[in-house]
């Protein structure tokens, strides 16, 4: 397809007619295809079925009866396991249930109700703001909306958030209390933070003494094509003299089973003590039997990396299919641009400005469910109406092939109609 921006109106009309004919043919198939969320497919989950055969040794380690109350911070073997896997200090790790999002929400709640380090509770302040690198993770933004936290959109760059903007804002505004970060294979673009970005986040001057980085390392070992590494954020904040600046989150949701994994929170010593104090009132302890089962199954970091290699073999053909189809159908047309991630769970695509909503509406009408337009921005408002998150992981290959081919047709049709509207003005 030639650049449609250079086509005369008569040619655009003919192209719109042909694309509409193809689109009607797709609609006649009554498809029901799902690319709406980054869920593992059954074939990925099947690789972990062996965990169901692990009968938990409830005296694992011979130090406690895991059937009973107690061990608020999680089983010691589990904390050591994740410390070895992720390069964390085991005495700074709190293990929870299956959801790291739950732990993020609870961390906001504690600051909202109680404050931290003697600072005024956020819920008693007239305004609380968070920096939201965007495109970003919609569930982070939903947490802010739930509390009425004002979100400030920070553009993403190839090396992470726009740090000039971040540093300028946090240095002068003490109502800015935090920033959401997905440092490795960011959702949805698959960007890996550079060493410089990590160092600047760790050392920047902040007006609010209770400013915190919410470091959601959701895809920390989810490599698909090649391994990216991000600088150790805890080493960086220690070196910068800001040991309490970070809350680090991780889970096994996309390693074992999303519905029955293990999540963790790691942080500085004072944050750790505060969090544990409040948690001791909230709960008597996590599901230790599931923690034991998870550790017995995964065993050691080497086994985990081998397991992730097998998962990548399941994911790679899907990412290949999507990226190859995008290149074949949209490459060189000027209608879209996209990132080719090295890992993670998503592919981020930008249509021409003003075309994302129309593209997704066409796809939905033809039977392809995708994440809604604007979802990757605070308040569901993408100022350019261009970003779309593609989630290739869940559909089987034959369904994914149909879904991405139809999606590309929708991009073309929405773009042609966009240029026809402009040419009529």
C-alpha positions, 0 to 999 in steps of 0.5 A: 500500500502506498502512503495514503497521505499522498493519495488524491481523494478519488483514489482514497474513495476507491481504497475505502470501498475495497477495504470496506468490502474486505471488512464486511467479509470478516464481519460475516464470519461472526468471530469471537476472538480475545486479545483483551488482556495479557493472560497466559494461554492454557498451553503455558499453564499446562507447563506448570501442572506438576505443581498440583502434584506437590503435596506440601510438607507442612513442616517444610524446613522443620521450623514451623507447622505451616497449617497453623497461624503465624509467619507473617512475613512468609516462610523463610525458605521462600524469602531466601528463594526470591532473594536468590532469584531476584538479587534482593535481601531476604530480610527485606522481603514480605511474601503474600498471596497470589497478587502483587497488585493487592500488595500495591493497593494495600501499600497505598492504603497504609500511606493513605490512612496512617502516613509514613515516617511521621508524615501526614497521612495522604488521605488528610491532604488536600491533594495527592499526586502520582507520576504516571509514565505513559503508555502504562499499566491501566491497573496502576492508574485504576488504583489512583482513580480509586483513591482520587489521586491526581495523575500526571502523565509522564511521556515514555522514552526509549530509556524509560520515563522522561526524567527531565520532566520527572526531576523538574516536577518532584523537586518543586511539588510536595504533593507528588507522592509517588511514581509508577514504574515497570522497569523491565519490559514495560507494559505495554511498550516493552521498554527496559529502563537504562542505568542512567534512568535508574540512577536518576530516579534513585538520586533525584531531589524530591520536595516530599519526604514521603515520596515513593517509587512503586517499582513493579517488576512484573516481567523481571524474568520474562525474556522472549528473544533476549535477556535485558537487565536493569540496574539494581534499584536498591543498590542505586538508592543506597548509594544515593542515600535514599534507602526508603525510596522504593517499594519493589513488587514481584509475583509468580503470576505468569511463572506458575498459575496466576490464580495461585501464585506468590507475590512479594513486597521488598523495601527499606528497613523502616518501610519494612517495619512499618508495613509489617506492623500494619499487616500484623493487625490486618492478617495473622499470616499468608497462605504458607502451604501454597508458598511451600508448594511453590518453592518445592515445585520451582526449587531453585533459580536455575529451575525457574530460568529453565521453566521461563525458557520453556514458556518463552518457546510457547510465546515466541511464535505468537510474538513472531506472528504478530510482528511479522503480520504488522510488518507485512500489512502495515510496514512502509504505509505510514499508518502505524508504528510499533515496538518490537519488545525483547520480553514481557507480555505486550506489543504497543502500536501507535496509529495515526493520531485520531485513529485508535478509537475508530480502529478498536471500534471496527475490531470489536464490531468484527469480533475481536476484543482488545484493551480499550483505547486510552486504557494505557493513559491516566483517566483513559485519555490518550491525548493523541488517540493513537496508542493500542496495546496488543496482547498476543499471549492468550489466543491459540495461533490460528485465532491469533492469526485471524485476529491480527490480520483483521486488526491490520485491516481495521487500522487501514480502514480507520486511517483511510476514513480519517484522511477522507474526513480531512480531505472533505474539510 
